[in-house]
Amino acid sequence: MLSKILNQLILLCLILVSSTWIASAERLPIKTYTIADGLARNDVGCIKQDSHGFLWFCTGEGISRFDGYSFINYGTNAGLSSRNTNDLIESRNGDYFVATNDGLSRLSSSSFTGSAEKMFQVYRPEGGVFARSFNVLVEDRSGNIFCGTNGGLYRFEPGNEAGKFTRLDWIPVDERGWGPVASLLLDRQGRLWIGTATNGIWLLRPDGTVSRCAITGESGVSGATALVQDHNGNIWASGAGNLYRMSEVPAAGAVVAQMVKVRNTDRAYTNLHARVLVETPDGHIWLGGNGLVELEPAGPDFEQRLYGIGEGLSDSQILTLFPDRDGNLWLGSESGGAMKLARNGFSTYREADGLASGRIAAIFERVTGDLCVVSGNAFNLLKGRRFEALRPRLPAGMTYGWGWNQISFQDQSSDWWITSGSLLRFGSKPGGEPATTPKAVYEFEDAAPHGGVFRLFEDSKGDIWISTFSSTAVLARWERASNQIIRYREVDPEKNGAPSAFREDRNGALWIGFYQGGVARYRDGHFTFFGQADGLGGGFIRDIYVDREDRIWIATALGGLSRIDNPAAERPSFVTLTSADGLASNQVTCFVEDSQGNIFIGTGRGLDRLDPTTNSIRHYTTAEGLPDDFINVAFAARNGALWFGTLRGLARLIPRPDSTIDPPPILIGGIRVAGVGRPLNQMAPVDVADIEIGPNQNQLQIDFFSIGFTPGETARYQYRLDGVDQDWSVPGSERSVNYAQLTSGKYRFMVRALNSEGAVSRTPATVSFRILPPFWRRWWFVTAILLLCSVPLLSFLYYRDVRRQEQRRAREERFRELERVRQRIASDLHDDLGSSLTQISLWSEVVQQRLHHESEAVTKPLALIATSSRELIDTMSDIVWAINPQKDHLSDLVQRMRGLASDLFAASGTQFTFNAPPAGQDLLLGANLRREIFLILKETLNNIVRHAAAQRVRIDLRVDQRQLFLQVSDNGKGFNVADEKEGHGLLSMKSRSRDIGAKFEFTSVAGEGSTVTLRVPLRQPTGLQDSSRWS
């Protein structure tokens, strides 16, 4: 009976302890990932981060790779030896080794581009079923893999495909082959620490010597389930329900384990049964087991904090811990998935943590420094890790006011001020809580009979500034020295509305914001008003803040934030930042400053952190642990903690200096063509080349991403397409881009990531692709068409060339025949007709001489016969010369023209000058062209001899480019062209010029002579000689 009662009491105590644990403190900034997010399974026994930044999770359904956005899972269908995975490491050459319950699986870097069914190569040592169950892996400096199995310790040499296992038999196993190795650690000195389940801790030195340390627990000799080396080089081990610091005694060749003391514990971690152990960058030691323990160094010992379901863990059974490169602590659980405990994340408090309501109206500190939160018509005091609600008793008929931010608080004299329809002032009890009854009640019936108190603010003198909210809003000040209310009528409630924010700068000037927009500065008893015309953002002024540099920050409901850098100036200038400058929203609600000088900006879409020196902005939302994205109020506590009140709870942030953030990497996540994915290296390559897209598939989607887990750090992306975009796109958060209706050709897509500080990826990721043209524009089709078209074309050209050659030969033959005919005609005319005319002329002259004394009637006809005969001889000579093919040269024409001029001008005694082309500039002329030019010259010279009475004549013949130029000028008596009718000779010359396409000009001035100009176009460049004729 007594035993039964004792057991019931123990069970009741355990339930009370457990319930106290669950509801004891704030919720940690934890983000949980489960099957619903893509994780392979919710039991996570190992978490690692590879050289690319990917996180890997070992589960009971294979391994999962996480890039910060999505998971890719690998199981037995990909060749993994067992779905139960226990550990994973990335080797120096980039291969991945996975410890499973049925062998060691190797995932080589080249496997990511091969078949998805056979990605893993499996290795199993000899030694039975226990030796095939791998628990933990570590790679030494030589590239060998040490494997802790249920059948002892093995060294695996992965030098070739087969690999080689060697069992290190100094780790004992029983007769069944059972001898679990639970943990391995390769320290910075190259020593290998081996934690067994039941055979103590072993040390393998680089020289091959081995030492053993036995840890004794309640059940006998134990081992170490977890080993870690801290930043000081100390080796820590968890085993037998305790935490140990290991040390080596070189002289004795031994290893000593010293148990670490933990003090100030509210729940002993000896009941934790720690499975895993890690150190975070802040020097804290974390243990995971039946819950989570944080050990903070406190002198030679540690202070502990224990976390469980009540603090936000999704599962109290912690199987693994891993600190990533960004300072986050990752937890793997038995059934609650993976958890990310964010560095610089937000701890949260809700009603379960003692708050009267999650709707936070105001935050302040009491005179004693205790944090106090106004919510649910109560003052919520932070006592340890929970809140306790205090509800002062209001006089009958009074209710709490509805304002927020600057409302009820405790002043510097420890009095409590509470807003209502009136203003209540309570004294303090000895413990600091508000007194039971108010010491004073201030009515505002004269100033605002229908409005309640809306805002309160205590200035540096201890005076309380008061705002009421109604159509007749009042600005007033309670003067501490006189205990009187002073009203300020300079504020027009119809124009400005109720005062909605107060703040005092270093110079003692009071800045006041108004419900209807605008701010006022009260200095030296005078108000100066500023509005949108001065550069202030528009809308309701929710908060005013003065930072350490005495800059004024003003929160507006519509226009973002406005900042005054020179508040002492008569007309200060405003600098405005909006969503266009990177703010999450143009509705700004509140401000607070951390110890680094960063300004935290509350908005309707989360919290922004602004670095005033660089204007870089980080965004925080519920993803980083905020209970809600609407930030209502903010407060900086004396201990440096920042508090943020939302409509669904309270958040606390402990700011820490930023770690160095490398430029964000950028990777290609996927390529889809016409909605169909293209095979891609699953390690998300930086460069993708040789993508070919069909002419009817020119819709392209490219996915990209950047790996990073820093809280508040959201990557933005810029991209461009060479040949289409001139510059990088505007930074945006979208992680894919679509291109449609691109023309055929080669393209190169580039994308880069930017972090909050504006740093861009060192190397952009690229995708080179080619859109194929339609088949009728491809080279083979064009070549085929050309070949098809070229056959008839070439045949036609060949036929035409043959015909032309035949025609040319026929034409040449006709020309030769014509020349022969011309030659025969010229010979016949010269020999037959010429001789006959000469005989007629001679016989007529003989007859005339014999009849010299006869009558004129007989001799005159004979003279006419002789003259006509001589003229016919001259005409026939011209005809013979014209048709003679041997005279078809310019030189022949010059000779003929020169002879004609000599004969005519010698008889008349006229001086002449004949300028002809040099002998080397000869060319062929057609018979008709020679004849017409010669006859025009002959007519011109005959006219000069007959009519001009000229003393001098000048003849110029030259070839200019593509024309033959002939000009004849004399100094004869000339005539007035306008007064004379054109004679037959002039008309004949013009007619001949038209026949040969020449330009004929005739000018004459009475008493000055005449000029005839002939320009004959030629159809071939000058200076050339060939067998063709000019015409």
Residue pairs with C-beta under 8 A, 6 or more apart in sequence:
17 267
21 267
21 291
21 306
21 308
21 309
21 310
22 308
22 309
22 310
23 310
23 352
23 353
24 310
24 311
24 385
24 386
25 307
25 310
25 311
25 353
25 384
25 385
25 386
26 311
26 347
26 348
26 349
26 353
26 385
26 652
27 310
27 311
27 312
27 347
27 348
27 349
27 350
27 353
27 625
28 307
28 311
28 312
28 313
28 341
28 345
28 347
28 625
29 312
29 341
29 342
29 345
29 346
29 347
29 348
29 624
29 625
29 711
30 312
30 313
30 314
30 331
30 339
30 340
30 341
30 342
30 345
30 625
31 339
31 340
31 342
31 623
31 625
32 314
32 336
32 337
32 338
32 339
32 340
33 39
33 66
33 71
33 337
33 338
33 339
33 340
34 42
34 314
34 336
34 337
34 338
35 41
35 42
35 337
37 71
37 337
38 64
38 70
38 71
38 73
39 57
39 59
39 64
39 66
39 71
39 73
39 337
39 338
40 57
40 59
40 61
40 62
40 63
40 64
40 71
40 73
40 75
41 59
41 60
41 61
41 62
42 59
42 333
42 335
42 336
42 337
43 59
43 60
43 319
43 332
43 333
43 334
43 335
44 57
44 58
44 59
44 319
44 320
44 332
44 333
44 337
44 338
45 58
45 59
45 60
45 85
45 86
45 87
45 319
45 320
45 332
46 56
46 57
46 58
46 85
46 86
46 87
46 88
46 319
46 320
46 332
47 55
47 56
47 57
47 58
47 320
47 321
47 322
47 330
47 332
47 338
48 55
48 56
48 88
48 89
48 90
48 322
49 55
49 56
49 322
49 324
49 325
50 56
50 90
50 96
51 90
51 94
52 665
52 667
52 683
52 684
52 707
53 67
53 325
53 665
53 707
53 708
54 65
54 66
54 67
54 683
54 707
55 65
55 66
55 324
55 330
55 709
56 63
56 64
56 65
56 66
56 88
56 96
57 63
57 64
57 65
57 66
57 71
57 332
57 338
58 85
58 86
58 87
58 88
58 98
58 99
58 320
58 332
59 85
60 83
60 84
60 85
61 73
61 75
61 83
62 73
62 74
62 75
62 76
62 78
62 80
62 83
62 85
63 73
63 74
63 75
63 80
63 85
63 88
63 98
64 71
64 72
64 73
64 74
65 71
65 72
65 73
65 74
67 667
67 669
67 684
67 705
67 707
68 705
68 706
68 707
68 708
68 709
69 705
69 735
72 682
74 80
74 107
74 119
74 120
75 83
76 82
76 83
77 116
77 117
78 116
78 117
78 118
78 119
78 120
79 105
79 117
79 118
79 119
79 120
79 121
79 122
80 98
80 100
80 105
80 120
81 100
81 102
81 103
81 104
81 105
81 120
81 122
81 124
82 100
82 101
82 102
82 103
82 105
83 100
84 100
84 101
84 102
85 98
85 99
85 100
86 99
86 100
86 101
86 134
86 135
86 136
87 98
87 99
87 134
87 135
87 136
87 137
88 96
88 97
88 98
88 99
88 137
89 96
89 97
89 137
89 138
89 139
89 145
90 96
91 97
91 139
91 143
91 145
91 158
92 139
92 143
93 109
93 143
94 108
94 109
95 106
95 107
95 108
95 109
95 158
96 106
96 107
96 108
97 104
97 105
97 106
97 107
97 137
97 145
97 158
98 104
98 105
98 106
98 107
98 120
99 134
99 135
99 136
99 137
99 147
100 134
101 132
101 133
101 134
102 124
102 132
102 133
103 122
103 123
103 124
103 132
103 134
104 122
104 123
104 124
104 134
104 137
104 145
104 147
104 156
105 120
105 121
105 122
105 123
106 120
106 121
106 122
106 123
106 158
106 163
107 119
107 120
108 121
109 683
111 119
111 120
112 119
112 681
112 682
112 683
113 679
113 681
113 682
121 161
123 156
123 163
123 165
124 132
125 131
125 132
125 147
125 149
125 154
125 156
125 165
125 167
126 165
127 151
127 152
127 167
127 177
128 151
128 176
128 177
129 151
129 177
130 149
130 150
130 151
130 173
130 176
130 177
130 178
130 179
131 149
131 150
131 151
131 152
131 154
131 167
131 177
132 149
132 151
133 149
133 150
133 151
134 147
134 148
134 149
135 148
135 149
135 150
135 180
135 181
135 182
136 147
136 148
136 181
136 182
136 183
136 184
137 145
137 146
137 147
137 148
137 184
138 145
138 146
138 184
138 185
138 186
138 192
139 145
139 146
139 186
140 146
140 186
140 190
140 192
141 186
141 190
143 158
143 159
144 155
144 156
144 157
144 158
145 155
145 156
145 157
145 158
146 153
146 154
146 155
146 156
146 184
146 186
146 192
147 153
147 154
147 155
147 156
147 165
148 180
148 181
148 182
148 183
148 184
148 194
149 180
149 181
150 178
150 179
150 180
150 181
151 173
151 177
151 178
151 179
152 167
152 168
152 169
152 171
152 172
152 173
152 177
152 179
152 181
153 167
153 168
153 171
153 181
153 194
154 165
154 166
154 167
154 168
155 165
155 166
155 168
156 163
156 164
156 165
156 166
157 163
157 164
157 166
168 204
170 202
170 210
171 179
171 181
171 194
171 196
171 199
171 202
172 179
172 199
173 179
179 196
179 199
180 196
180 197
180 198
181 194
181 195
181 196
181 197
182 195
182 196
182 197
182 223
182 224
182 225
182 226
183 193
183 194
183 195
183 224
183 225
183 226
183 227
184 192
184 193
184 194
184 195
184 227
185 192
185 193
185 195
185 227
185 228
185 229
185 235
186 192
186 193
187 193
187 229
187 233
187 235
188 229
188 233
189 206
190 206
191 203
191 204
191 205
191 206
192 203
192 204
193 201
193 202
193 203
193 227
193 235
193 237
193 246
194 201
194 202
194 203
194 204
195 201
195 223
195 224
195 225
195 226
195 227
195 237
195 239
196 202
196 223
196 224
197 222
197 223
197 225
198 221
198 222
198 223
199 212
199 221
199 223
200 212
200 213
200 214
200 215
200 221
200 222
200 223
201 212
201 213
201 215
201 223
201 224
201 227
201 237
201 239
201 246
201 255
201 257
202 210
202 211
202 212
202 213
203 210
203 211
203 212
203 213
203 248
203 255
204 210
205 211
209 253
211 248
211 253
211 254
211 255
212 255
213 246
213 254
213 255
213 256
213 257
214 221
215 221
215 222
215 223
215 224
215 237
215 239
215 240
215 242
215 244
215 257
216 222
216 240
217 239
217 240
217 241
217 242
218 240
218 241
222 239
222 240
223 239
224 237
224 238
224 239
224 244
225 238
225 239
225 274
225 275
225 276
226 237
226 238
226 239
226 274
226 275
226 276
226 277
226 287
227 235
227 236
227 237
227 277
228 235
228 236
228 277
228 278
228 279
228 285
229 235
229 236
229 279
230 236
230 279
230 283
230 285
231 279
231 283
234 245
234 246
235 245
235 246
235 247
236 243
236 244
236 245
236 246
236 260
236 277
236 279
236 285
237 243
237 244
237 245
237 246
237 257
237 277
238 244
238 274
238 275
238 276
238 277
238 287
241 270
241 271
241 272
241 273
241 274
242 259
242 260
242 270
243 259
243 260
243 262
243 269
243 274
243 277
243 285
243 287
243 295
244 257
244 258
244 259
244 260
245 257
245 258
245 260
246 255
246 256
246 257
246 258
247 255
247 256
247 258
248 254
248 255
248 256
249 255
249 256
260 301
260 302
261 300
261 301
261 302
262 269
262 295
262 301
262 302
262 303
262 304
263 298
263 301
263 302
263 303
264 298
264 303
264 304
265 304
265 306
266 306
267 306
269 287
269 293
269 295
269 304
269 306
271 290
272 287
272 289
272 290
272 291
272 293
272 306
273 289
273 290
274 287
274 288
274 289
274 293
275 288
275 289
275 318
275 319
275 320
276 287
276 288
276 289
276 318
276 319
276 320
276 321
277 285
277 286
277 287
277 288
277 321
278 285
278 286
278 321
278 322
278 323
278 329
279 285
279 286
279 323
280 286
280 323
280 327
280 329
281 323
281 327
281 659
282 656
283 297
284 294
284 295
284 296
284 297
285 294
285 295
285 302
286 292
286 293
286 294
286 295
286 321
286 329
287 293
287 295
287 321
288 318
288 319
288 320
288 321
288 331
289 317
289 318
290 316
290 317
290 318
291 306
291 307
291 308
291 313
291 316
291 318
292 306
292 307
292 308
292 311
292 313
292 318
292 331
293 304
293 305
293 306
293 307
294 304
294 305
294 306
294 307
295 302
295 303
295 304
296 302
296 303
296 304
296 305
307 313
308 316
309 315
309 316
310 352
312 348
313 331
313 333
313 336
313 339
314 333
314 336
314 337
314 339
315 333
315 334
315 335
315 336
315 337
317 333
317 334
317 335
317 336
318 331
318 332
318 333
318 334
319 332
319 333
319 334
320 330
320 331
320 332
321 329
321 330
321 331
321 332
322 329
322 330
322 332
323 329
323 330
324 330
324 709
325 709
326 343
326 659
326 708
326 709
326 710
326 711
326 713
327 343
327 344
327 659
327 710
328 340
328 341
328 342
328 343
328 345
328 709
328 711
329 340
329 341
329 343
330 338
330 339
330 340
330 341
331 338
331 339
331 340
331 341
332 338
332 339
333 339
340 709
342 624
342 625
342 711
343 656
343 710
343 711
344 653
344 654
344 655
344 656
344 711
344 712
345 624
345 625
345 653
345 711
346 620
346 624
346 625
346 626
346 627
346 644
346 651
346 652
346 653
347 625
347 651
347 652
347 653
348 625
348 626
348 627
348 649
348 650
348 651
348 652
349 355
349 387
349 649
349 650
349 651
349 652
350 358
350 627
350 648
350 649
350 650
351 357
351 358
353 385
353 386
353 387
354 380
354 383
354 386
354 387
354 388
354 389
355 373
355 375
355 376
355 380
355 387
355 389
355 649
355 650
356 375
356 376
356 377
356 378
356 380
356 389
356 391
357 375
357 376
357 377
357 378
358 375
358 627
358 646
358 647
358 648
358 649
358 650
359 375
359 376
359 632
359 647
359 648
360 373
360 374
360 375
360 632
360 633
360 645
360 646
360 647
360 649
360 650
361 374
361 375
361 403
361 404
361 405
361 407
361 632
361 633
361 645
362 373
362 374
362 404
362 405
362 406
362 407
362 408
362 409
362 633
362 645
363 371
363 372
363 373
363 374
363 633
363 634
363 635
363 643
363 645
363 650
364 372
364 374
364 409
364 410
364 635
365 371
365 372
365 635
365 637
365 638
366 372
366 381
366 410
366 432
367 410
367 412
367 414
367 432
368 432
369 638
370 381
370 382
370 432
371 381
371 382
371 637
371 643
372 379
372 380
372 381
372 382
372 409
372 410
373 379
373 380
373 382
373 387
373 643
373 645
373 650
374 380
374 407
374 408
374 409
375 645
375 650
376 389
377 391
377 400
378 389
378 390
378 391
379 389
379 390
379 391
379 392
379 408
379 416
379 434
380 387
380 388
380 389
380 390
381 387
381 388
381 389
381 390
390 433
390 434
392 416
392 418
392 424
392 426
392 434
392 435
392 436
393 436
393 437
394 400
394 418
394 420
394 424
395 424
395 437
395 438
395 441
398 420
398 421
398 422
398 424
399 420
399 421
400 408
400 418
400 419
400 420
401 407
401 408
401 418
401 419
401 420
401 421
401 452
401 453
401 454
402 452
403 419
403 452
403 453
403 454
403 455
403 469
404 632
404 633
405 455
405 501
405 542
405 543
405 590
405 632
405 633
406 455
406 456
406 457
406 501
406 502
407 419
407 453
407 454
407 455
407 456
408 416
408 417
408 418
408 419
408 456
409 416
409 417
409 456
409 458
410 416
410 417
410 428
411 417
411 458
411 462
411 464
412 458
412 462
413 462
414 427
414 428
414 432
415 425
415 426
415 427
415 428
415 439
416 425
416 426
416 427
416 428
416 434
416 435
417 423
417 424
417 425
417 426
417 456
417 464
418 424
418 425
418 426
418 434
418 438
419 452
419 453
419 454
419 456
420 452
420 453
421 452
421 453
422 441
422 442
422 443
422 444
422 453
423 441
423 442
423 444
423 453
423 456
423 466
423 478
424 438
424 440
424 441
424 442
425 438
425 439
425 440
425 441
425 442
426 434
426 435
426 437
426 438
426 439
427 434
427 435
427 439
428 434
428 435
429 435
440 483
442 466
442 478
442 485
444 451
444 453
444 466
444 468
444 474
444 476
444 485
447 468
447 472
447 474
447 476
447 487
448 468
448 469
448 470
448 472
448 473
448 474
449 472
450 470
450 471
450 472
451 468
451 469
451 470
451 471
451 472
451 473
451 474
451 498
452 468
452 469
452 470
453 466
453 467
453 468
453 469
454 467
454 468
454 469
454 473
454 498
454 499
454 500
455 465
455 466
455 467
455 498
455 499
455 500
455 501
455 502
456 464
456 465
456 466
456 467
457 464
457 465
457 502
457 503
458 464
458 465
459 465
459 504
459 510
460 504
460 508
461 480
462 480
463 477
463 478
463 479
463 480
464 477
464 478
464 480
465 475
465 476
465 477
465 478
465 499
465 502
465 510
465 512
466 474
466 475
466 476
466 477
466 478
466 485
467 473
467 474
467 475
467 476
467 498
467 499
467 500
467 502
468 474
468 476
468 498
469 498
469 515
470 493
470 498
471 493
471 494
472 493
473 491
473 493
473 497
473 498
473 499
473 515
474 487
474 493
475 487
475 488
475 491
475 499
475 512
476 485
476 486
476 487
476 488
477 485
477 486
477 488
478 484
478 485
478 486
479 485
479 486
488 522
488 527
490 527
491 499
491 512
491 514
491 520
491 527
495 516
496 514
496 515
496 516
496 518
496 520
496 529
497 514
497 515
497 516
497 517
498 514
498 515
499 512
499 513
499 514
499 515
500 513
500 514
500 515
500 540
500 541
500 542
501 512
501 513
501 541
501 542
501 543
501 544
501 554
501 555
502 510
502 511
502 512
502 513
502 544
503 510
503 511
503 544
503 545
503 546
503 552
504 510
504 511
504 546
505 511
505 546
505 550
505 552
505 567
505 568
506 546
506 550
507 523
507 550
507 567
507 568
508 523
509 521
509 522
509 523
509 567
509 568
510 521
510 522
510 523
511 519
511 520
511 521
511 522
511 544
511 546
511 552
511 567
512 519
512 520
512 521
512 522
512 544
513 519
513 541
513 542
513 543
513 544
513 554
514 520
514 541
515 540
515 541
516 540
517 531
517 532
517 536
517 538
517 539
517 540
517 541
517 556
518 529
518 530
518 531
518 532
518 536
518 541
519 529
519 530
519 536
519 541
519 544
519 554
520 527
520 528
520 529
520 530
521 527
521 528
521 530
521 567
530 536
530 572
530 574
532 538
532 559
534 571
534 574
535 562
535 573
535 574
535 575
535 576
536 554
536 556
536 559
536 562
536 574
536 576
537 554
537 556
537 558
537 559
537 560
537 561
537 562
537 576
537 578
537 586
538 556
538 558
538 559
539 556
539 557
539 558
539 559
539 587
540 556
540 557
540 558
541 554
541 555
541 556
541 557
542 555
542 556
542 557
542 588
542 589
542 590
543 553
543 554
543 555
543 588
543 589
543 590
543 591
543 602
544 552
544 553
544 554
544 555
545 552
545 553
545 555
545 590
545 591
545 592
545 593
545 599
546 552
546 553
547 553
547 593
547 597
547 599
547 612
548 593
548 597
549 597
549 612
550 567
551 563
551 564
551 565
551 567
551 612
552 563
552 564
552 567
552 572
553 561
553 562
553 563
553 591
553 599
554 561
554 562
554 563
554 564
555 561
555 588
555 589
555 590
555 591
555 601
555 602
556 562
556 586
556 588
557 587
557 588
558 586
558 587
559 576
559 578
559 586
560 576
560 577
560 578
560 579
560 581
560 583
560 586
560 588
561 576
561 577
561 583
561 588
561 591
561 601
562 574
562 575
562 576
563 574
563 575
563 576
563 577
564 572
564 573
564 574
564 575
565 572
565 573
565 575
566 572
566 573
577 583
577 610
577 615
578 586
579 585
579 586
581 615
581 617
582 608
582 615
582 617
583 601
583 603
583 608
583 617
584 603
584 605
584 606
584 607
584 608
584 619
585 603
585 604
585 605
587 603
587 604
587 605
588 601
588 602
588 603
589 602
589 603
589 604
589 630
589 631
589 632
589 633
590 601
590 602
590 631
590 632
590 633
590 634
591 599
591 600
591 601
591 602
591 634
592 599
592 600
592 634
592 635
592 636
592 642
592 644
593 599
593 600
593 636
594 600
594 636
594 640
594 642
594 655
595 640
595 655
596 655
596 657
597 611
597 612
597 613
598 609
598 610
598 611
598 612
598 655
599 609
599 610
599 612
600 607
600 608
600 609
600 610
600 634
600 642
600 644
600 653
601 607
601 608
601 609
601 610
602 631
602 632
602 633
602 634
602 644
603 631
604 629
604 630
604 631
605 621
605 629
606 619
606 620
606 621
606 622
606 626
606 629
606 631
607 619
607 620
607 621
607 626
607 631
607 644
608 617
608 618
608 619
608 620
609 617
609 618
609 620
609 712
610 616
610 617
611 617
611 757
614 757
614 758
616 756
616 757
616 758
617 756
618 712
618 713
618 714
618 756
619 712
619 714
619 756
620 626
620 711
620 712
621 629
622 628
622 629
624 711
624 712
625 651
625 711
626 644
626 646
626 651
627 646
627 648
627 649
627 650
627 651
628 646
628 647
628 648
628 649
629 646
630 646
630 647
631 644
631 645
631 646
632 645
632 646
632 647
633 644
633 645
634 642
634 643
634 644
634 645
635 642
635 643
635 644
635 645
636 642
636 643
637 643
640 654
640 655
641 652
641 653
641 654
642 652
642 653
642 654
642 655
643 650
643 651
643 652
643 653
644 650
644 651
644 652
644 653
645 651
661 710
661 713
661 755
661 757
661 759
662 759
663 753
663 755
663 759
663 760
663 761
663 762
664 706
664 707
664 708
664 715
664 753
664 754
664 755
664 759
664 760
664 761
665 706
665 707
665 753
665 761
665 762
666 686
666 704
666 705
666 706
666 717
666 751
666 752
666 753
666 761
666 763
666 764
666 765
667 684
667 685
667 686
667 704
667 705
667 706
667 707
667 765
668 680
668 684
668 685
668 686
668 687
668 688
668 702
668 703
668 704
668 751
668 765
668 767
669 684
669 703
669 704
669 705
669 735
670 677
670 678
670 680
670 701
670 702
670 703
671 677
671 678
671 680
671 688
671 691
671 700
671 701
671 702
671 703
671 767
672 678
672 700
672 701
672 703
673 691
673 693
673 697
673 699
673 700
673 701
674 696
674 697
674 699
675 699
675 701
678 691
680 688
684 705
685 765
686 763
686 765
686 766
687 765
687 766
687 767
687 768
688 766
688 767
688 768
689 766
689 767
689 768
690 768
691 767
691 768
691 769
691 770
692 769
692 770
692 772
693 700
693 769
693 770
693 771
693 772
694 772
695 744
695 771
695 772
695 773
695 774
695 775
698 739
698 740
698 741
698 742
698 743
698 744
698 771
699 738
699 739
699 740
699 741
700 738
700 739
700 740
700 742
700 769
701 736
701 737
701 738
701 739
702 736
702 737
702 739
702 749
702 751
702 767
703 735
703 736
704 717
704 719
704 735
704 736
704 751
704 765
705 715
705 735
706 715
706 717
706 753
706 761
708 715
708 755
712 756
713 755
713 756
714 733
714 756
715 733
715 753
715 754
715 755
716 731
716 732
716 733
716 753
716 754
717 731
717 732
717 733
717 734
717 735
717 751
717 752
717 753
717 754
718 728
718 729
718 730
718 731
718 732
718 751
718 752
718 754
718 760
719 728
719 729
719 737
719 749
719 750
719 751
719 752
720 726
720 727
720 728
720 729
720 749
720 750
721 739
721 747
721 748
721 749
721 750
722 747
722 748
722 749
722 750
723 745
723 746
723 747
723 748
724 742
724 747
728 752
731 754
737 749
737 751
742 771
743 771
744 771
744 772
744 773
744 774
744 777
745 770
745 771
746 768
746 769
746 770
747 768
747 769
747 770
747 771
748 766
748 767
748 768
749 766
749 767
749 768
749 769
750 764
750 765
750 766
751 764
751 765
751 766
752 760
752 761
752 764
752 765
753 760
753 761
754 760
754 761
772 778
775 781
776 782
819 885
822 883
822 884
822 885
822 927
823 884
823 885
823 886
825 883
826 880
826 883
826 884
829 876
829 879
829 880
830 876
830 880
833 876
834 873
834 876
834 877
834 880
837 869
837 872
837 873
837 876
838 869
838 873
840 865
840 869
841 865
841 866
841 869
841 870
841 873
844 862
844 863
844 865
844 866
844 869
845 862
845 866
847 862
848 859
848 862
848 863
848 866
851 858
851 859
851 862
852 859
878 931
878 934
878 935
878 938
881 887
881 892
881 896
882 927
882 928
882 930
882 931
882 934
883 927
885 927
887 896
887 930
888 924
888 925
888 926
888 927
888 930
888 1029
889 922
889 923
889 924
889 925
890 917
890 921
890 922
890 923
890 924
890 925
890 959
891 919
891 922
892 930
893 925
893 930
893 933
893 934
894 916
894 917
894 957
896 934
897 914
897 916
897 934
897 937
897 955
897 957
898 914
898 916
900 934
900 937
900 938
900 941
901 912
901 914
901 941
901 953
901 955
904 910
904 941
904 942
904 945
905 911
905 912
905 941
905 945
905 953
907 945
908 945
910 944
910 945
910 950
910 951
910 952
910 953
911 951
911 952
911 953
912 952
912 953
912 954
912 955
913 952
913 953
913 954
913 955
914 955
914 957
915 954
915 955
915 956
915 957
915 958
916 957
916 958
917 957
917 958
917 959
921 959
921 1022
921 1023
922 1025
923 959
923 1020
923 1022
923 1023
923 1024
923 1025
923 1030
924 1025
924 1026
924 1027
924 1028
924 1029
924 1030
925 1029
925 1030
926 1029
926 1030
926 1031
927 1029
928 996
928 1031
929 996
929 1016
929 1030
929 1031
932 992
932 993
932 995
932 996
933 964
933 966
933 996
933 1014
933 1016
935 992
936 966
936 989
936 992
936 993
936 1000
936 1012
936 1014
937 955
937 966
937 968
939 985
939 988
939 989
940 968
940 989
940 1012
941 953
941 968
942 985
943 985
944 950
944 953
944 968
944 970
944 972
944 1010
947 972
948 970
948 972
948 973
948 974
948 1009
948 1010
949 972
949 973
950 970
950 971
950 972
950 973
950 1009
951 971
951 972
952 970
952 971
953 968
953 969
953 970
953 971
954 967
954 968
954 969
954 970
955 966
955 967
955 968
956 965
956 966
956 967
956 968
957 964
957 965
957 966
958 964
958 965
959 965
959 1018
959 1022
959 1023
960 1022
961 1021
961 1022
962 1017
962 1018
962 1019
962 1020
962 1021
962 1022
963 1015
963 1016
963 1017
963 1018
964 1014
964 1015
964 1016
964 1018
965 1013
965 1014
965 1015
965 1016
966 1013
966 1014
966 1016
967 1011
967 1012
967 1013
967 1014
968 1011
968 1012
969 1009
969 1010
969 1011
969 1012
970 1009
970 1010
970 1011
971 1008
971 1009
972 1009
972 1010
973 1006
973 1007
973 1009
974 1004
974 1005
974 1006
974 1007
974 1008
974 1009
974 1010
975 1004
975 1006
975 1010
976 1004
976 1005
976 1006
977 1002
977 1003
977 1004
986 1002
989 1000
989 1002
989 1012
990 1000
993 999
993 1000
993 1014
994 1000
996 1016
997 1016
997 1017
998 1014
998 1015
998 1016
998 1017
999 1013
999 1014
999 1015
1000 1012
1000 1013
1000 1014
1001 1011
1001 1012
1001 1013
1001 1014
1002 1010
1002 1011
1002 1012
1002 1013
1003 1010
1003 1011
1003 1013
1004 1010
1004 1011
1018 1030
1019 1030
1019 1031
1020 1028
1020 1030
